[in-house]
Amino acid sequence: MIEVTLIGTGRLSFNLMNEILNNKRFKLNQVFGRSKFRPKHISDDVDYIKEIKNINNSDFYLIAVSDNEIYNVSNQFDAKEGIVLHVSGNTNINVLSNHKNYGVFYPLQTFSYETNLNFREIPIIIEANNKINQKKIEKFSKIFSKKVCKMSSNERAICHLSATIANNFTNHLVFKAEQILEKNGIDKKILQPLIKETFNKLDRMTTSEAQTGPALRNDNLTIESHLRQLNESDFLNLYKEITKSIRSNEL
Ligand SMILES: NC(=O)c1ccc[n+]([C@@H]2O[C@H](COP(=O)([O-])OP(=O)(O)OC[C@H]3O[C@@H](n4cnc5c(N)ncnc54)[C@H](OP(=O)(O)O)[C@@H]3O)[C@@H](O)[C@H]2O)c1
């Protein structure tokens, strides 16, 4: 059995914990969190530790804390022969160089506390500090997913930038779209079929083929009407920029 220690108790850690607990090839050794109290999503069967000095030996340590804190947390424990992995898209592998064996395990997906995702379909981008660890990390990652790919820290950062735009920005735009309805007393559920089709149609065509709307059609009267409706809204400039971007179709 492969022993795994999780460091951090946030969204990704929660999903990894469930995945590890549900796979007989893994043993969840410990979960470290900085909270004095066991977070409610961590069951009593799990060895929850709040002092990092109480970390014991594992085959793999997954550091799933905020990007800014990876270096700091990594420097607080000795993994001995174990392999230390961070799970961040935009953090260089070298932040873990205080350890002998280290690397990256970045699942390119959006994780929340509510979701129950199929890890087999999630691309996992890996990196290692040497060839032997590369093989070990690859083997480990393939237990989670059938889509494991090796990349440098720079390539992974590009994937993360792209993922941030595709997911975080899109989600924020839907939030803003819902806000416009709510501010005008209209039920936001009216958007649901449109939002679903926006993503479903990408299974059948490219994003260029899927684009519609006044910016693509150069329907200036409609665009001017939208600008008047937005008036002094904080969204006005974003509307103008995105309209410009759709028209030019360049980065
Ligand atoms: N969520 C995603 O969709 C996603 C996807 C791919 C990769 N990632 C990566 O996963 C990592 C965690 O992200 P997340 O979204 O899971 O974040 P999150 O839900 O905000 O959780 C962050 C966790 O880090 C803990 N933490 C922060 N500083 C710490 C410290 N000094 N010592 C101990 N614990 C500390 C927090 O503890 P408290 O609860 O006590 O505040 C919290 O449990 C990041 O590297 C992120 O880039 C996330």
The ligand as an SDF file (V2000), in Angstrom:
LIG
                    3D

 48 52  0  0  0  0  0  0  0  0999 V2000
   -9.3040   24.3580   -5.9000 N   0  0  0  0  0  0  0  0  0  0  0  0
   -8.8920   24.1460   -7.1230 C   0  0  0  0  0  0  0  0  0  0  0  0
   -9.7050   24.1740   -8.0460 O   0  0  0  0  0  0  0  0  0  0  0  0
   -7.4430   23.8220   -7.4130 C   0  0  0  0  0  0  0  0  0  0  0  0
   -7.1360   23.1670   -8.6250 C   0  0  0  0  0  0  0  0  0  0  0  0
   -5.8170   22.8010   -8.8990 C   0  0  0  0  0  0  0  0  0  0  0  0
   -4.8160   23.1130   -7.9880 C   0  0  0  0  0  0  0  0  0  0  0  0
   -5.1330   23.7750   -6.8360 N   0  0  0  0  0  0  0  0  0  0  0  0
   -4.0350   24.0680   -5.8970 C   0  0  0  0  0  0  0  0  0  0  0  0
   -4.3230   23.4630   -4.6500 O   0  0  0  0  0  0  0  0  0  0  0  0
   -3.7200   24.2160   -3.6000 C   0  0  0  0  0  0  0  0  0  0  0  0
   -4.7970   24.5190   -2.5670 C   0  0  0  0  0  0  0  0  0  0  0  0
   -5.8170   25.2300   -3.2170 O   0  0  0  0  0  0  0  0  0  0  0  0
   -7.3470   25.1210   -2.7330 P   0  0  0  0  0  0  0  0  0  0  0  0
   -8.1890   25.6850   -3.8330 O   0  0  0  0  0  0  0  0  0  0  0  0
   -7.6170   23.7720   -2.1930 O   0  0  0  0  0  0  0  0  0  0  0  0
   -7.2990   26.2070   -1.5830 O   0  0  0  0  0  0  0  0  0  0  0  0
   -8.2960   26.4870   -0.3700 P   0  0  0  0  0  0  0  0  0  0  0  0
   -9.5500   25.7290   -0.5210 O   0  0  0  0  0  0  0  0  0  0  0  0
   -8.3380   27.9650   -0.2220 O   0  0  0  0  0  0  0  0  0  0  0  0
   -7.4680   25.8710    0.8350 O   0  0  0  0  0  0  0  0  0  0  0  0
   -6.2020   26.3360    1.1620 C   0  0  0  0  0  0  0  0  0  0  0  0
   -5.7550   25.5520    2.3580 C   0  0  0  0  0  0  0  0  0  0  0  0
   -4.4330   25.9740    2.6770 O   0  0  0  0  0  0  0  0  0  0  0  0
   -4.3410   26.0290    4.0840 C   0  0  0  0  0  0  0  0  0  0  0  0
   -3.2060   26.8610    4.4610 N   0  0  0  0  0  0  0  0  0  0  0  0
   -2.8810   28.0980    4.0050 C   0  0  0  0  0  0  0  0  0  0  0  0
   -1.7520   28.5090    4.6010 N   0  0  0  0  0  0  0  0  0  0  0  0
   -1.3630   27.4980    5.4190 C   0  0  0  0  0  0  0  0  0  0  0  0
   -0.2790   27.3290    6.3190 C   0  0  0  0  0  0  0  0  0  0  0  0
    0.6540   28.2700    6.4810 N   0  0  0  0  0  0  0  0  0  0  0  0
   -0.2060   26.1700    7.0130 N   0  0  0  0  0  0  0  0  0  0  0  0
   -1.1260   25.2160    6.8580 C   0  0  0  0  0  0  0  0  0  0  0  0
   -2.1840   25.2940    6.0270 N   0  0  0  0  0  0  0  0  0  0  0  0
   -2.2900   26.4480    5.3240 C   0  0  0  0  0  0  0  0  0  0  0  0
   -5.6750   26.6250    4.4930 C   0  0  0  0  0  0  0  0  0  0  0  0
   -5.8790   26.4250    5.8560 O   0  0  0  0  0  0  0  0  0  0  0  0
   -7.1350   27.0860    6.6410 P   0  0  0  0  0  0  0  0  0  0  0  0
   -8.3220   26.2550    6.2160 O   0  0  0  0  0  0  0  0  0  0  0  0
   -6.7740   26.9010    8.0670 O   0  0  0  0  0  0  0  0  0  0  0  0
   -7.2360   28.5140    6.1980 O   0  0  0  0  0  0  0  0  0  0  0  0
   -6.6130   25.7910    3.6100 C   0  0  0  0  0  0  0  0  0  0  0  0
   -6.8840   24.5390    4.2130 O   0  0  0  0  0  0  0  0  0  0  0  0
   -3.1200   25.4670   -4.2460 C   0  0  0  0  0  0  0  0  0  0  0  0
   -1.7560   25.2620   -4.4730 O   0  0  0  0  0  0  0  0  0  0  0  0
   -3.8640   25.5590   -5.5780 C   0  0  0  0  0  0  0  0  0  0  0  0
   -3.1000   26.2030   -6.5820 O   0  0  0  0  0  0  0  0  0  0  0  0
   -6.4190   24.1190   -6.5230 C   0  0  0  0  0  0  0  0  0  0  0  0
  1  2  1  0
  2  3  2  0
  2  4  1  0
  4  5  1  0
  4 48  2  0
  5  6  2  0
  6  7  1  0
  7  8  2  0
  8  9  1  0
  8 48  1  0
  9 10  1  0
  9 46  1  0
 10 11  1  0
 11 12  1  0
 11 44  1  0
 12 13  1  0
 13 14  1  0
 14 15  2  0
 14 16  1  0
 14 17  1  0
 17 18  1  0
 18 19  2  0
 18 20  1  0
 18 21  1  0
 21 22  1  0
 22 23  1  0
 23 24  1  0
 23 42  1  0
 24 25  1  0
 25 26  1  0
 25 36  1  0
 26 27  1  0
 26 35  1  0
 27 28  2  0
 28 29  1  0
 29 30  1  0
 29 35  2  0
 30 31  1  0
 30 32  2  0
 32 33  1  0
 33 34  2  0
 34 35  1  0
 36 37  1  0
 36 42  1  0
 37 38  1  0
 38 39  2  0
 38 40  1  0
 38 41  1  0
 42 43  1  0
 44 45  1  0
 44 46  1  0
 46 47  1  0
M  CHG  2   8   1  16  -1
M  END
$$$$
